[in-house]
């Protein structure tokens, strides 16, 4: 039996469902999600094993030119580099929305050896069958060439067909990861990302983009994990916003993150979260390197 294995760069503008799709494929929440742009900042690999193939999906930051600064330039550069290093590019679109941001990404997708287009959200209530049938020809005429597969990342509808299409483009070679692996990221990384996800979901539009999470201590004691982490903020004025009244918001953020960690890691977690202000970190190349963003 021929075995195939390769990397698939999942790219698209913010909020088209890249991380939701990755989590569905691997069956675990390894990539954080929210409705805000720049939720994903790292290239995160999710591994799907089948009988005759290993798919290494690489979730990437949403490519966009709306925000400037060193951080956004680094995130966009990561998208381009990931496409260049992958065997296949999966260009994800949102059903019913085809705009200039999608067109900006098309030249990057074309650099891949093979490109497949996924049209997400076919199961949304405001996307009836007629709308799906009307939208797919628009995609085909705008981005000529690739296979186009309509899917629902949320429910998994038609994802099996997407896997079939991607499989035929993977190179014939042995698996790169173990049969039980679902990601190449360690628990420290996943813990920091879960805290950051709660920040994005709990706060307004401005504060999350000026925040980053660092793990200060990560100890495993039997089935218990003791985790100390720090939320670094860009401005002094953001600190009381994150804390909330008498620290209530920070406590809620930490509690929600802890529950997700316990579910993902399969054991009890003791989580302690601190806040520090580090002005200008998102425009400082040294800070970006420290947090793995450059």
C-alpha positions in Angstrom: 0.0 0.0 0.0 1.3 3.4 -0.9 1.8 5.8 2.1 1.7 9.5 1.7 2.9 12.2 4.1 3.2 15.9 3.8 2.6 19.4 5.1 -0.5 21.5 4.3 -0.3 25.2 5.0 -3.7 26.5 6.0 -4.0 30.2 5.0 -6.6 32.8 4.7 -7.7 36.2 6.0 -8.6 36.5 9.7 -11.8 34.8 11.0 -12.4 32.4 8.1 -12.2 29.3 10.4 -8.6 28.1 10.0 -8.0 27.2 13.7 -11.5 25.7 14.0 -10.8 23.4 11.1 -7.4 22.4 12.5 -9.0 21.6 15.9 -11.7 19.5 14.2 -9.3 17.6 12.1 -7.1 16.5 15.1 -9.9 16.2 17.6 -8.4 18.5 20.2 -8.2 22.3 20.8 -4.6 22.8 20.0 -5.1 26.1 18.2 -6.9 28.9 20.0 -9.9 30.7 18.5 -11.8 33.9 18.8 -13.6 36.4 16.5 -10.7 38.8 16.6 -7.9 39.1 14.0 -4.4 38.1 15.1 -5.8 35.5 17.5 -3.4 33.0 15.9 0.2 34.3 16.0 2.3 31.1 15.6 2.4 28.5 12.9 0.9 25.6 14.8 1.1 22.0 13.4 -1.8 19.6 13.8 -1.3 16.0 12.8 -4.0 13.8 11.3 -3.2 10.1 10.8 -5.2 7.8 8.5 -4.5 4.3 7.4 -2.6 5.4 4.3 -1.5 8.9 5.0 -0.2 11.4 7.5 -1.4 15.0 7.1 0.6 17.7 8.9 -1.6 20.8 8.8 0.0 24.1 9.7 -2.3 26.7 11.0 -1.1 30.2 10.2 -2.0 33.8 11.4 -4.7 35.5 9.4 -3.0 37.5 6.6 -4.1 41.1 6.6 -2.8 44.6 5.8 -5.2 46.5 8.0 -2.8 46.7 11.0 0.8 47.9 10.6 3.8 47.6 13.0 6.5 45.0 13.5 4.2 42.4 14.9 1.8 42.3 12.0 4.7 42.3 9.5 6.2 39.3 11.3 2.9 37.5 11.2 2.4 38.1 7.5 6.0 37.0 6.8 5.2 33.8 8.7 2.3 33.1 6.4 4.5 33.5 3.3 7.3 31.4 4.8 4.9 28.6 5.7 3.5 28.4 2.2 7.0 28.2 0.8 7.9 25.3 3.1 4.8 23.2 2.6 3.8 20.6 0.1 0.2 21.8 -0.3 -1.5 25.1 0.4 -5.1 25.0 1.6 -6.6 28.5 1.0 -9.6 28.9 3.2 -12.5 31.3 2.3 -15.7 32.1 4.1 -18.9 31.3 2.2 -20.7 34.4 0.9 -17.7 36.8 1.5 -15.2 37.3 -1.3 -13.3 40.6 -0.9 -10.0 42.4 -1.5 -8.4 40.8 1.5 -8.9 37.3 -0.1 -7.5 38.6 -3.3 -4.4 39.9 -1.5 -3.7 36.4 -0.4 -4.2 34.7 -3.7 -0.7 35.5 -5.1 0.8 33.9 -1.9 -1.3 30.8 -2.3 -0.2 30.5 -6.0 3.5 30.2 -4.8 2.7 26.7 -3.5 3.4 23.6 -5.6 -0.3 22.7 -5.2 -3.2 24.8 -4.0 -6.6 23.6 -2.9 -9.5 26.1 -1.9 -11.8 25.3 1.0 -15.0 27.2 1.2 -16.1 27.2 4.9 -19.4 27.7 6.7 -21.7 25.8 4.4 -23.8 24.8 7.5 -24.4 28.4 8.8 -28.2 29.2 9.0 -27.9 32.2 6.7 -26.1 30.0 4.0 -28.8 28.0 2.3 -28.0 25.5 -0.5 -28.9 28.1 -3.2 -26.3 30.5 -1.8 -23.6 27.8 -1.8 -24.4 26.9 -5.4 -24.2 30.6 -6.4 -21.0 31.3 -4.5 -18.8 28.4 -5.8 -18.8 29.6 -9.4 -17.7 33.0 -8.2 -14.7 31.5 -6.4 -13.8 29.4 -9.5 -13.9 32.4 -11.8 -11.9 34.6 -9.3 -9.3 32.0 -8.5 -8.9 29.8 -11.5 -7.3 26.4 -11.3 -7.4 24.8 -7.8 -9.8 22.2 -6.6 -12.6 23.8 -4.6 -14.2 21.9 -1.7 -17.2 23.4 0.3 -16.9 22.4 4.0 -18.0 23.2 7.5 -15.1 23.4 9.9 -17.5 23.7 12.9 -19.6 20.5 12.2 -17.1 18.6 10.0 -19.5 18.4 7.1 -17.7 17.4 3.8 -14.3 17.5 5.6 -13.8 13.8 4.5 -14.0 15.0 0.9 -11.4 17.7 1.6 -9.1 15.0 3.1 -9.5 12.9 -0.1 -8.6 15.9 -2.3 -5.6 16.8 -0.2 -4.3 13.2 0.0 -3.7 12.8 -3.7 -1.4 15.8 -3.6 0.9 14.6 -0.7 4.2 13.1 -1.6 4.8 9.4 -1.2 7.0 9.0 1.8 7.0 7.6 5.4 5.3 9.4 8.3 7.2 12.2 10.0 5.4 11.9 13.4 4.2 9.1 15.6 0.8 7.5 15.1 -0.5 9.0 18.3 0.9 12.6 17.9 -1.6 15.4 17.3 0.8 18.4 17.4 4.5 19.2 17.6 3.9 21.8 20.3 4.6 21.1 23.9 2.3 21.7 26.9 4.1 24.9 27.9 3.2 26.5 24.6 -0.4 25.2 24.7 -0.9 26.6 28.2 0.3 30.1 27.2 -2.0 30.0 24.2 -5.1 29.0 26.2 -4.5 32.0 28.6 -4.1 34.3 25.6 -7.3 32.9 24.0 -9.3 33.9 27.2 -7.8 37.4 27.0 -9.0 37.8 23.4 -12.5 36.5 24.3 -12.9 38.5 27.5 -11.6 41.9 26.4 -12.4 44.6 23.8 -10.7 45.2 20.5 -7.6 47.1 21.7 -6.2 45.4 24.7 -5.6 41.8 23.3 -3.4 43.1 20.5 -1.1 44.7 23.1 -0.8 41.5 25.2 1.4 38.4 25.2 1.6 35.5 27.6 4.9 34.0 28.9 5.2 30.8 31.0 7.5 31.4 34.0 7.2 27.9 35.5 5.7 24.6 34.4 6.1 21.6 36.7 4.5 18.2 36.4 3.9 16.4 39.7 2.3 13.1 38.9 -1.1 14.0 37.4 -0.9 17.6 38.6 0.6 20.5 36.6 1.7 23.6 38.4 1.9 26.6 36.0 3.0 30.1 36.7 2.5 32.6 33.8 2.7 36.3 33.2 0.5 38.4 30.9 2.6 41.2 29.4 0.7 44.3 28.5 1.8 47.1 26.2 0.3 50.0 28.2 -0.2 50.9 31.9 -3.8 51.8 31.2 -4.6 48.3 30.1 -3.7 46.7 33.5 -6.9 47.8 35.3 -8.9 46.6 32.3 -7.5 43.1 32.5 -7.8 43.0 36.3 -11.4 44.1 36.4 -13.2 45.2 39.6 -11.2 43.7 42.5 -9.4 41.4 40.1 -12.6 39.6 39.0 -11.9 39.7 35.3 -8.4 38.3 35.7 -9.7 35.6 38.0 -12.4 34.6 35.4 -9.7 34.5 32.6 -7.5 32.3 34.7 -10.3 30.0 35.7 -11.5 29.5 32.1 -8.0 28.8 30.9 -7.4 26.3 33.8 -10.5 24.3 32.9 -9.4 24.1 29.2 -5.9 23.0 30.3 -7.3 20.3 32.5 -9.5 19.0 29.6 -6.6 19.1 27.1 -3.9 17.7 29.4 -6.1 15.2 31.1 -5.3 16.1 34.7 -5.5 18.7 37.5 -3.9 22.1 36.9 -2.8 24.7 39.5 -2.6 28.0 37.5 -1.2 31.3 38.8 -1.4 34.3 36.5 0.4 37.6 37.0 0.3 40.9 35.0 3.3 43.0 34.0 3.6 46.1 31.7 6.3 46.0 29.0 5.7 49.0 26.9 6.4 48.7 23.2 7.0 44.9 23.2 5.1 44.4 19.9 7.4 46.8 18.0 10.6 45.5 19.6 12.4 42.9 17.5 14.1 41.4 20.6 10.8 41.0 22.4 9.2 39.4 19.3 12.1 36.9 19.1 11.8 36.1 22.8 8.1 35.2 22.4 8.8 33.3 19.2 7.1 35.8 16.9 9.9 36.8 14.7 
